[in-house]
Amino acid sequence: MTGPTTILTAASPSRCAYAPSRDCVLVFGEAGGFILDMNSSLFALDEASAELLRAALDHGLDEAARRAAERSGCGSEAERRNLIVFLETLRGQGLLETEAAQRTPARLEQWLAGAAVAIACGRPGLARTRWLLRGARLSLRLWGWPRTFRSWRAAVERAGPSPGPDDVAAIERRVADAAASDLSGSACQERALCAWVLARLAGLDAQAVIGLSLHPLAGHCWCALGDRPIADAATRIAGFLPVLHYS
């Protein structure tokens, strides 16, 4: 992608009935664009498709269809039907949505999230934090980021604040020690989710943040308390633009 870049999320204004899914980021440039969802899927858009999608979101279906008709020489009604098919295809893939309806986590998702959070609620220790990290890894591999976060957030809300003495420094030590002792390694989403759970159980108003770097194209996930990252280096996240926040 070259030229100026525009990033749209579910929070961005839309002039039509469609909007980016709450777990998707739309990126537009002068020569096309792409859609990134938080299950780590990347969908490229050619220049024509990106222009059509951007026009629909910015100006509405009728104006987008009119512009498409001017380029193609076809009638506006035909282009409007084609546009709706295109948008419905994206909606069917979970990349766009017409209403903010959340999926109810399945029973197994709820059980795993509840078990992991219950372990984290006990007396602080390396073994407990390591199991929390492993539970995050299993859940993310089975269901991806959006579903995992929703089920884990519900488990944290049910658990309420933990009586432990955790503060930010203690949380960072727990996550760092657990990640360092895990021979299979840990991904940024796993560490961010663990830090978020521990911070929330400690009564801290933390958020999980998804950041995007365009040059080179890369994504990163971290936990933050305000502007302070938890269990991540400020120098590392400095190269990423925060695009999605989960709290």
PASEBA-1860 file (N, C-alpha, C; in nm, 3 decimals):
! residues 247
1> MTGPTTIL> 0.083/-0.119/0.000/0.000/0.000/0.000/0.087/0.124/0.000 ~ 0.045/0.222/-0.079/0.119/0.346/-0.086/0.024/0.462/-0.058 ~ 0.083/0.579/-0.030/0.003/0.699/-0.011/-0.061/0.704/0.126 ~ -0.150/0.803/0.148/-0.216/0.820/0.278/-0.297/0.696/0.315 ~ -0.302/0.667/0.443/-0.371/0.549/0.493/-0.484/0.590/0.587 ~ -0.600/0.525/0.572/-0.714/0.548/0.661/-0.748/0.416/0.729 ~ -0.767/0.420/0.859/-0.801/0.301/0.937/-0.941/0.319/0.994 ~ -1.028/0.222/0.969/-1.165/0.226/1.020/-1.189/0.105/1.109
9> TAASPSRC> -1.267/0.126/1.216/-1.306/0.019/1.306/-1.456/0.029/1.329 ~ -1.508/-0.056/1.417/-1.651/-0.054/1.447/-1.694/0.079/1.507 ~ -1.601/0.150/1.569/-1.633/0.279/1.630/-1.636/0.394/1.529 ~ -1.592/0.370/1.407/-1.589/0.475/1.305/-1.730/0.500/1.252 ~ -1.762/0.626/1.216/-1.895/0.654/1.160/-1.918/0.578/1.030 ~ -2.041/0.538/1.007/-2.079/0.470/0.883/-2.210/0.531/0.833 ~ -2.217/0.553/0.702/-2.336/0.612/0.641/-2.429/0.507/0.582 ~ -2.399/0.381/0.605/-2.487/0.276/0.556/-2.516/0.179/0.669
17> AYAPSRDC> -2.595/0.077/0.642/-2.637/-0.016/0.748/-2.526/-0.110/0.790 ~ -2.413/-0.105/0.720/-2.302/-0.195/0.751/-2.190/-0.118/0.820 ~ -2.116/-0.190/0.903/-2.000/-0.133/0.971/-1.899/-0.245/0.993 ~ -1.772/-0.210/1.013/-1.674/-0.315/1.044/-1.715/-0.393/1.168 ~ -1.691/-0.522/1.167/-1.712/-0.602/1.287/-1.630/-0.544/1.401 ~ -1.678/-0.563/1.524/-1.608/-0.508/1.640/-1.467/-0.566/1.654 ~ -1.439/-0.676/1.588/-1.309/-0.738/1.599/-1.229/-0.727/1.469 ~ -1.265/-0.630/1.384/-1.197/-0.613/1.255/-1.145/-0.471/1.239
25> VLVFGEAG> -1.041/-0.460/1.161/-0.984/-0.330/1.125/-0.980/-0.322/0.972 ~ -1.033/-0.213/0.918/-1.029/-0.189/0.773/-0.922/-0.084/0.747 ~ -0.832/-0.114/0.656/-0.723/-0.023/0.622/-0.731/0.010/0.473 ~ -0.738/0.138/0.441/-0.749/0.182/0.302/-0.630/0.270/0.266 ~ -0.574/0.247/0.147/-0.469/0.332/0.093/-0.506/0.374/-0.048 ~ -0.412/0.433/-0.118/-0.440/0.480/-0.253/-0.450/0.366/-0.354 ~ -0.393/0.252/-0.322/-0.390/0.141/-0.418/-0.450/0.015/-0.357 ~ -0.567/0.027/-0.295/-0.631/-0.089/-0.238/-0.637/-0.083/-0.087
33> GFILDMNS> -0.647/-0.197/-0.025/-0.655/-0.201/0.120/-0.659/-0.344/0.168 ~ -0.690/-0.362/0.295/-0.704/-0.496/0.349/-0.791/-0.490/0.473 ~ -0.841/-0.606/0.511/-0.921/-0.620/0.632/-0.848/-0.719/0.723 ~ -0.825/-0.678/0.845/-0.757/-0.763/0.943/-0.856/-0.796/1.053 ~ -0.878/-0.925/1.079/-0.961/-0.960/1.193/-0.873/-1.018/1.304 ~ -0.927/-1.016/1.425/-0.846/-1.051/1.541/-0.829/-1.200/1.559 ~ -0.878/-1.279/1.465/-0.842/-1.421/1.460/-0.722/-1.443/1.370 ~ -0.651/-1.332/1.341/-0.525/-1.335/1.265/-0.544/-1.367/1.118
41> SLFALDEA> -0.660/-1.334/1.063/-0.684/-1.351/0.920/-0.670/-1.216/0.851 ~ -0.609/-1.219/0.733/-0.586/-1.096/0.658/-0.648/-1.112/0.520 ~ -0.733/-1.016/0.483/-0.803/-1.022/0.356/-0.764/-0.899/0.274 ~ -0.703/-0.922/0.158/-0.661/-0.811/0.073/-0.777/-0.763/-0.012 ~ -0.780/-0.632/-0.038/-0.881/-0.570/-0.125/-0.810/-0.504/-0.242 ~ -0.854/-0.536/-0.363/-0.796/-0.465/-0.477/-0.848/-0.320/-0.477 ~ -0.795/-0.239/-0.566/-0.827/-0.097/-0.564/-0.976/-0.072/-0.583 ~ -1.040/-0.144/-0.677/-1.181/-0.123/-0.704/-1.268/-0.163/-0.585
49> SAELLRAA> -1.238/-0.277/-0.525/-1.316/-0.325/-0.411/-1.300/-0.232/-0.291 ~ -1.176/-0.188/-0.267/-1.151/-0.097/-0.156/-1.225/0.035/-0.175 ~ -1.223/0.085/-0.296/-1.291/0.211/-0.325/-1.442/0.198/-0.306 ~ -1.497/0.085/-0.350/-1.641/0.062/-0.337/-1.681/0.050/-0.190 ~ -1.606/-0.025/-0.113/-1.636/-0.042/0.029/-1.624/0.089/0.103 ~ -1.519/0.163/0.075/-1.499/0.292/0.140/-1.612/0.389/0.106 ~ -1.655/0.391/-0.019/-1.763/0.480/-0.060/-1.893/0.444/0.011 ~ -1.921/0.315/0.026/-2.044/0.272/0.095/-2.043/0.316/0.240
57> LDHGLDEA> -1.931/0.302/0.308/-1.922/0.339/0.448/-1.925/0.490/0.467 ~ -1.860/0.562/0.377/-1.849/0.708/0.392/-1.970/0.784/0.340 ~ -2.036/0.730/0.235/-2.139/0.807/0.168/-2.273/0.735/0.155 ~ -2.282/0.608/0.191/-2.406/0.534/0.181/-2.414/0.451/0.054 ~ -2.510/0.360/0.050/-2.522/0.267/-0.061/-2.556/0.336/-0.192 ~ -2.648/0.433/-0.189/-2.691/0.497/-0.313/-2.578/0.573/-0.380 ~ -2.503/0.648/-0.302/-2.392/0.725/-0.359/-2.281/0.632/-0.408 ~ -2.253/0.525/-0.333/-2.152/0.429/-0.376/-2.193/0.363/-0.507
65> ARRAAERS> -2.322/0.328/-0.518/-2.372/0.266/-0.642/-2.366/0.365/-0.758 ~ -2.397/0.491/-0.734/-2.390/0.592/-0.840/-2.249/0.607/-0.893 ~ -2.152/0.610/-0.802/-2.012/0.623/-0.844/-1.968/0.500/-0.922 ~ -2.010/0.383/-0.876/-1.974/0.260/-0.947/-2.036/0.258/-1.087 ~ -2.160/0.308/-1.099/-2.227/0.311/-1.228/-2.156/0.405/-1.325 ~ -2.104/0.515/-1.276/-2.031/0.609/-1.361/-1.906/0.544/-1.419 ~ -1.841/0.460/-1.339/-1.718/0.395/-1.387/-1.749/0.281/-1.483 ~ -1.855/0.207/-1.454/-1.882/0.085/-1.532/-1.974/0.108/-1.651
73> GCGSEAER> -2.054/0.213/-1.646/-2.152/0.235/-1.752/-2.280/0.158/-1.731 ~ -2.290/0.080/-1.625/-2.413/0.006/-1.593/-2.509/0.097/-1.515 ~ -2.631/0.052/-1.497/-2.728/0.129/-1.422/-2.699/0.128/-1.273 ~ -2.745/0.233/-1.203/-2.723/0.244/-1.059/-2.789/0.131/-0.982 ~ -2.908/0.089/-1.027/-2.977/-0.019/-0.955/-2.901/-0.150/-0.964 ~ -2.846/-0.178/-1.081/-2.767/-0.301/-1.096/-2.643/-0.295/-1.008 ~ -2.576/-0.179/-1.005/-2.457/-0.164/-0.922/-2.493/-0.171/-0.774 ~ -2.611/-0.120/-0.738/-2.653/-0.128/-0.598/-2.674/-0.273/-0.556
81> RNLIVFLE> -2.735/-0.353/-0.643/-2.753/-0.495/-0.611/-2.619/-0.566/-0.597 ~ -2.525/-0.535/-0.687/-2.392/-0.595/-0.678/-2.321/-0.554/-0.550 ~ -2.341/-0.427/-0.511/-2.277/-0.378/-0.389/-2.331/-0.451/-0.266 ~ -2.462/-0.472/-0.263/-2.521/-0.541/-0.149/-2.471/-0.686/-0.142 ~ -2.457/-0.751/-0.256/-2.402/-0.886/-0.258/-2.261/-0.886/-0.201 ~ -2.180/-0.788/-0.240/-2.042/-0.775/-0.191/-2.041/-0.755/-0.039 ~ -2.124/-0.663/0.010/-2.128/-0.635/0.153/-2.180/-0.755/0.232 ~ -2.279/-0.825/0.176/-2.333/-0.942/0.244/-2.231/-1.055/0.249
89> TLRGQGLL> -2.147/-1.064/0.147/-2.040/-1.164/0.148/-1.942/-1.136/0.261 ~ -1.905/-1.009/0.277/-1.816/-0.971/0.386/-1.882/-0.993/0.522 ~ -2.011/-0.966/0.529/-2.083/-0.990/0.655/-2.087/-1.139/0.687 ~ -2.108/-1.220/0.586/-2.111/-1.365/0.608/-1.979/-1.420/0.658 ~ -1.869/-1.351/0.624/-1.737/-1.392/0.671/-1.703/-1.332/0.807 ~ -1.797/-1.256/0.865/-1.774/-1.197/0.996/-1.692/-1.070/0.993 ~ -1.670/-1.012/0.875/-1.586/-0.893/0.863/-1.666/-0.763/0.874 ~ -1.793/-0.771/0.839/-1.886/-0.659/0.858/-2.002/-0.708/0.942
97> ETEAAQRT> -2.074/-0.616/1.004/-2.193/-0.655/1.078/-2.296/-0.543/1.064 ~ -2.420/-0.580/1.084/-2.528/-0.483/1.075/-2.584/-0.448/1.212 ~ -2.546/-0.521/1.313/-2.585/-0.490/1.450/-2.483/-0.551/1.544 ~ -2.469/-0.490/1.661/-2.367/-0.534/1.757/-2.423/-0.645/1.846 ~ -2.443/-0.763/1.787/-2.493/-0.878/1.862/-2.377/-0.967/1.901 ~ -2.361/-0.995/2.028/-2.252/-1.077/2.075/-2.295/-1.223/2.080 ~ -2.202/-1.307/2.044/-2.228/-1.451/2.050/-2.214/-1.500/2.194 ~ -2.306/-1.582/2.238/-2.298/-1.638/2.371/-2.192/-1.748/2.372
105> PARLEQWL> -2.093/-1.738/2.463/-1.989/-1.841/2.464/-2.045/-1.980/2.488 ~ -1.986/-2.078/2.424/-2.028/-2.216/2.444/-1.988/-2.263/2.584 ~ -2.050/-2.372/2.626/-2.026/-2.418/2.763/-1.879/-2.451/2.788 ~ -1.813/-2.513/2.690/-1.672/-2.547/2.709/-1.587/-2.421/2.721 ~ -1.617/-2.321/2.642/-1.545/-2.194/2.653/-1.561/-2.136/2.793 ~ -1.684/-2.136/2.842/-1.711/-2.080/2.974/-1.639/-2.159/3.083 ~ -1.638/-2.292/3.068/-1.573/-2.375/3.170/-1.423/-2.347/3.175 ~ -1.357/-2.343/3.059/-1.214/-2.320/3.056/-1.180/-2.182/3.111
113> AGAAVAIA> -1.256/-2.081/3.071/-1.231/-1.947/3.122/-1.251/-1.941/3.274 ~ -1.359/-2.003/3.322/-1.385/-2.002/3.465/-1.277/-2.074/3.544 ~ -1.230/-2.189/3.491/-1.125/-2.264/3.560/-0.995/-2.184/3.565 ~ -0.958/-2.122/3.454/-0.834/-2.045/3.451/-0.839/-1.926/3.546 ~ -0.951/-1.856/3.547/-0.965/-1.740/3.636/-0.968/-1.785/3.782 ~ -1.033/-1.897/3.811/-1.037/-1.948/3.948/-0.896/-1.981/3.997 ~ -0.815/-2.040/3.911/-0.676/-2.068/3.948/-0.602/-1.938/3.977 ~ -0.625/-1.836/3.894/-0.556/-1.708/3.913/-0.599/-1.638/4.041
121> CGRPGLAR> -0.718/-1.669/4.091/-0.768/-1.603/4.211/-0.700/-1.653/4.339 ~ -0.629/-1.764/4.330/-0.565/-1.817/4.449/-0.440/-1.740/4.489 ~ -0.369/-1.794/4.587/-0.247/-1.729/4.635/-0.149/-1.714/4.519 ~ -0.092/-1.593/4.499/0.000/-1.572/4.386/0.116/-1.671/4.389 ~ 0.150/-1.722/4.271/0.260/-1.816/4.260/0.290/-1.846/4.115 ~ 0.411/-1.896/4.089/0.452/-1.924/3.953/0.365/-2.029/3.888 ~ 0.334/-2.135/3.962/0.256/-2.245/3.904/0.118/-2.197/3.861 ~ 0.053/-2.116/3.943/-0.081/-2.067/3.909/-0.077/-1.978/3.785
129> TRWLLRGA> 0.022/-1.892/3.778/0.032/-1.802/3.663/0.066/-1.880/3.537 ~ 0.148/-1.984/3.550/0.181/-2.068/3.434/0.057/-2.138/3.381 ~ -0.029/-2.187/3.471/-0.153/-2.250/3.427/-0.247/-2.148/3.362 ~ -0.247/-2.027/3.413/-0.326/-1.921/3.350/-0.278/-1.896/3.208 ~ -0.148/-1.892/3.190/-0.090/-1.871/3.057/-0.124/-1.987/2.963 ~ -0.117/-2.109/3.014/-0.150/-2.225/2.932/-0.299/-2.228/2.896 ~ -0.384/-2.190/2.991/-0.526/-2.183/2.961/-0.556/-2.080/2.853 ~ -0.486/-1.967/2.858/-0.503/-1.865/2.754/-0.459/-1.918/2.619
137> RLSLRLWG> -0.348/-1.990/2.615/-0.299/-2.046/2.489/-0.401/-2.144/2.429 ~ -0.453/-2.234/2.513/-0.548/-2.333/2.464/-0.676/-2.266/2.413 ~ -0.727/-2.171/2.489/-0.850/-2.103/2.449/-0.832/-2.026/2.319 ~ -0.719/-1.956/2.306/-0.695/-1.879/2.184/-0.680/-1.970/2.062 ~ -0.618/-2.085/2.080/-0.602/-2.177/1.967/-0.734/-2.241/1.927 ~ -0.822/-2.264/2.024/-0.949/-2.328/1.994/-1.051/-2.229/1.936 ~ -1.055/-2.107/1.990/-1.165/-2.016/1.957/-1.120/-1.879/1.906 ~ -0.992/-1.848/1.908/-0.949/-1.719/1.860/-0.967/-1.609/1.965
145> WPRTFRSW> -0.916/-1.491/1.930/-0.915/-1.381/2.026/-1.055/-1.332/2.065 ~ -1.144/-1.296/1.972/-1.271/-1.236/2.012/-1.352/-1.322/2.107 ~ -1.371/-1.450/2.072/-1.452/-1.537/2.157/-1.383/-1.563/2.290 ~ -1.251/-1.582/2.287/-1.178/-1.604/2.411/-1.192/-1.486/2.504 ~ -1.172/-1.366/2.452/-1.177/-1.251/2.542/-1.316/-1.233/2.603 ~ -1.420/-1.255/2.523/-1.554/-1.237/2.578/-1.583/-1.338/2.689 ~ -1.542/-1.463/2.671/-1.568/-1.563/2.775/-1.481/-1.538/2.898 ~ -1.357/-1.495/2.880/-1.270/-1.467/2.995/-1.315/-1.341/3.069
153> RAAVERAG> -1.364/-1.243/2.996/-1.415/-1.123/3.064/-1.535/-1.157/3.151 ~ -1.624/-1.244/3.099/-1.739/-1.285/3.178/-1.695/-1.360/3.304 ~ -1.590/-1.443/3.293/-1.540/-1.517/3.409/-1.481/-1.423/3.512 ~ -1.409/-1.320/3.466/-1.351/-1.222/3.558/-1.461/-1.145/3.630 ~ -1.566/-1.108/3.557/-1.677/-1.035/3.619/-1.746/-1.119/3.724 ~ -1.759/-1.250/3.698/-1.821/-1.338/3.798/-1.732/-1.353/3.920 ~ -1.600/-1.355/3.900/-1.508/-1.377/4.011/-1.499/-1.257/4.103 ~ -1.506/-1.136/4.046/-1.490/-1.015/4.128/-1.345/-0.995/4.166
161> PSPGPDDV> -1.314/-0.889/4.241/-1.175/-0.860/4.278/-1.113/-0.972/4.361 ~ -0.985/-0.997/4.338/-0.910/-1.097/4.414/-0.855/-1.032/4.540 ~ -0.850/-1.105/4.651/-0.796/-1.048/4.775/-0.644/-1.038/4.776 ~ -0.579/-1.085/4.671/-0.433/-1.082/4.667/-0.376/-0.941/4.664 ~ -0.247/-0.924/4.696/-0.185/-0.792/4.706/-0.128/-0.741/4.574 ~ -0.172/-0.796/4.462/-0.109/-0.762/4.334/-0.119/-0.613/4.302 ~ -0.008/-0.558/4.254/-0.006/-0.427/4.191/0.057/-0.446/4.054 ~ 0.079/-0.337/3.980/0.129/-0.350/3.843/0.264/-0.421/3.840
169> AAIERRVA> 0.356/-0.382/3.928/0.489/-0.443/3.929/0.481/-0.592/3.959 ~ 0.393/-0.630/4.052/0.379/-0.772/4.085/0.319/-0.850/3.969 ~ 0.223/-0.791/3.901/0.163/-0.857/3.785/0.268/-0.877/3.676 ~ 0.349/-0.777/3.652/0.452/-0.789/3.550/0.551/-0.899/3.583 ~ 0.588/-0.910/3.710/0.681/-1.017/3.749/0.617/-1.153/3.730 ~ 0.490/-1.166/3.767/0.422/-1.296/3.754/0.414/-1.339/3.608 ~ 0.374/-1.249/3.520/0.362/-1.285/3.379/0.498/-1.313/3.318 ~ 0.598/-1.230/3.350/0.731/-1.249/3.294/0.791/-1.382/3.340
177> DAAASDLS> 0.777/-1.415/3.468/0.832/-1.540/3.519/0.762/-1.661/3.457 ~ 0.629/-1.653/3.442/0.555/-1.765/3.383/0.593/-1.784/3.237 ~ 0.606/-1.674/3.162/0.643/-1.684/3.021/0.784/-1.737/3.005 ~ 0.875/-1.693/3.091/1.015/-1.737/3.082/1.030/-1.885/3.116 ~ 0.943/-1.936/3.203/0.956/-2.076/3.246/0.880/-2.172/3.155 ~ 0.807/-2.117/3.057/0.729/-2.201/2.967/0.815/-2.237/2.846 ~ 0.854/-2.362/2.834/0.947/-2.403/2.729/0.887/-2.390/2.590 ~ 0.754/-2.393/2.579/0.691/-2.382/2.447/0.677/-2.239/2.400
185> GSACQERA> 0.718/-2.143/2.484/0.709/-2.003/2.445/0.567/-1.950/2.460 ~ 0.552/-1.820/2.446/0.421/-1.759/2.460/0.407/-1.646/2.360 ~ 0.286/-1.629/2.309/0.258/-1.524/2.212/0.208/-1.400/2.285 ~ 0.209/-1.287/2.214/0.172/-1.161/2.277/0.027/-1.163/2.326 ~ -0.064/-1.227/2.252/-0.203/-1.231/2.295/-0.218/-1.309/2.426 ~ -0.143/-1.417/2.440/-0.150/-1.496/2.563/-0.101/-1.414/2.683 ~ 0.011/-1.346/2.666/0.066/-1.265/2.777/-0.026/-1.148/2.809 ~ -0.081/-1.085/2.705/-0.170/-0.971/2.728/-0.296/-1.015/2.802
193> LCAWVLAR> -0.352/-1.129/2.763/-0.473/-1.177/2.828/-0.446/-1.211/2.975 ~ -0.334/-1.275/3.002/-0.298/-1.308/3.141/-0.280/-1.182/3.224 ~ -0.207/-1.085/3.170/-0.186/-0.960/3.242/-0.318/-0.889/3.267 ~ -0.408/-0.893/3.168/-0.538/-0.827/3.182/-0.620/-0.894/3.292 ~ -0.622/-1.027/3.294/-0.696/-1.099/3.397/-0.643/-1.064/3.536 ~ -0.511/-1.069/3.553/-0.453/-1.041/3.683/-0.478/-0.896/3.725 ~ -0.470/-0.804/3.630/-0.495/-0.664/3.662/-0.640/-0.641/3.703 ~ -0.732/-0.701/3.630/-0.874/-0.685/3.663/-0.907/-0.748/3.798
201> LAGLDAQA> -0.850/-0.865/3.826/-0.873/-0.929/3.956/-0.816/-0.844/4.070 ~ -0.713/-0.765/4.040/-0.654/-0.677/4.140/-0.729/-0.544/4.151 ~ -0.838/-0.529/4.074/-0.916/-0.408/4.081/-0.866/-0.295/3.995 ~ -0.774/-0.324/3.901/-0.719/-0.221/3.813/-0.801/-0.211/3.685 ~ -0.822/-0.090/3.638/-0.904/-0.067/3.519/-0.819/-0.081/3.393 ~ -0.772/-0.203/3.369/-0.682/-0.229/3.256/-0.761/-0.259/3.130 ~ -0.695/-0.244/3.016/-0.752/-0.278/2.886/-0.654/-0.367/2.810 ~ -0.709/-0.452/2.726/-0.628/-0.523/2.627/-0.635/-0.442/2.498
209> VIGLSLHP> -0.520/-0.423/2.435/-0.510/-0.333/2.320/-0.453/-0.409/2.201 ~ -0.513/-0.388/2.085/-0.460/-0.441/1.959/-0.399/-0.325/1.883 ~ -0.272/-0.339/1.844/-0.204/-0.236/1.768/-0.165/-0.286/1.631 ~ -0.149/-0.192/1.539/-0.119/-0.226/1.400/-0.002/-0.142/1.352 ~ 0.092/-0.207/1.285/0.201/-0.139/1.217/0.187/-0.166/1.068 ~ 0.197/-0.062/0.988/0.176/-0.077/0.844/0.306/-0.095/0.768 ~ 0.417/-0.050/0.820/0.545/-0.056/0.749/0.655/-0.103/0.844 ~ 0.683/-0.233/0.850/0.617/-0.342/0.776/0.484/-0.379/0.842
217> LAGHCWCA> 0.401/-0.452/0.769/0.270/-0.491/0.820/0.287/-0.589/0.935 ~ 0.235/-0.553/1.050/0.247/-0.639/1.168/0.141/-0.598/1.269 ~ 0.106/-0.689/1.355/0.011/-0.662/1.462/0.072/-0.701/1.596 ~ 0.019/-0.643/1.701/0.069/-0.673/1.835/-0.044/-0.654/1.934 ~ -0.042/-0.729/2.042/-0.143/-0.720/2.146/-0.074/-0.699/2.280 ~ -0.127/-0.608/2.361/-0.069/-0.585/2.492/-0.177/-0.541/2.591 ~ -0.144/-0.546/2.718/-0.232/-0.500/2.825/-0.181/-0.364/2.871 ~ -0.272/-0.272/2.898/-0.232/-0.138/2.938/-0.322/-0.085/3.048
225> LGDRPIAD> -0.263/-0.007/3.136/-0.335/0.068/3.239/-0.317/0.215/3.206 ~ -0.417/0.273/3.142/-0.398/0.407/3.089/-0.297/0.402/2.975 ~ -0.194/0.483/2.986/-0.088/0.483/2.885/0.027/0.389/2.920 ~ 0.019/0.322/3.033/0.129/0.236/3.077/0.104/0.092/3.036 ~ 0.193/0.032/2.957/0.178/-0.110/2.926/0.209/-0.195/3.049 ~ 0.140/-0.306/3.062/0.165/-0.400/3.171/0.222/-0.528/3.111 ~ 0.337/-0.568/3.160/0.405/-0.689/3.114/0.446/-0.678/2.967 ~ 0.475/-0.558/2.923/0.526/-0.535/2.788/0.610/-0.408/2.793
233> AATRIAGF> 0.702/-0.395/2.698/0.792/-0.281/2.698/0.733/-0.165/2.619 ~ 0.742/-0.045/2.676/0.692/0.074/2.606/0.763/0.094/2.473 ~ 0.891/0.057/2.468/0.965/0.073/2.342/0.914/-0.022/2.235 ~ 0.861/-0.137/2.276/0.808/-0.232/2.178/0.675/-0.185/2.121 ~ 0.586/-0.135/2.206/0.454/-0.098/2.156/0.456/0.039/2.088 ~ 0.566/0.112/2.100/0.571/0.246/2.041/0.554/0.243/1.890 ~ 0.591/0.133/1.826/0.581/0.124/1.681/0.444/0.080/1.632 ~ 0.347/0.062/1.724/0.215/0.014/1.685/0.108/0.119/1.717
241> LPVLHYS> 0.019/0.138/1.622/-0.093/0.229/1.641/-0.209/0.154/1.705 ~ -0.254/0.192/1.825/-0.368/0.124/1.886/-0.494/0.141/1.801 ~ -0.557/0.030/1.765/-0.677/0.037/1.681/-0.800/-0.026/1.747 ~ -0.781/-0.117/1.840/-0.893/-0.180/1.911/-0.862/-0.189/2.058 ~ -0.962/-0.160/2.141/-0.945/-0.166/2.286/-1.051/-0.258/2.344 ~ -1.011/-0.345/2.434/-1.102/-0.439/2.500/-1.093/-0.416/2.649 ~ -1.208/-0.396/2.715/-1.206/-0.374/2.859/-1.317/-0.453/2.927
END
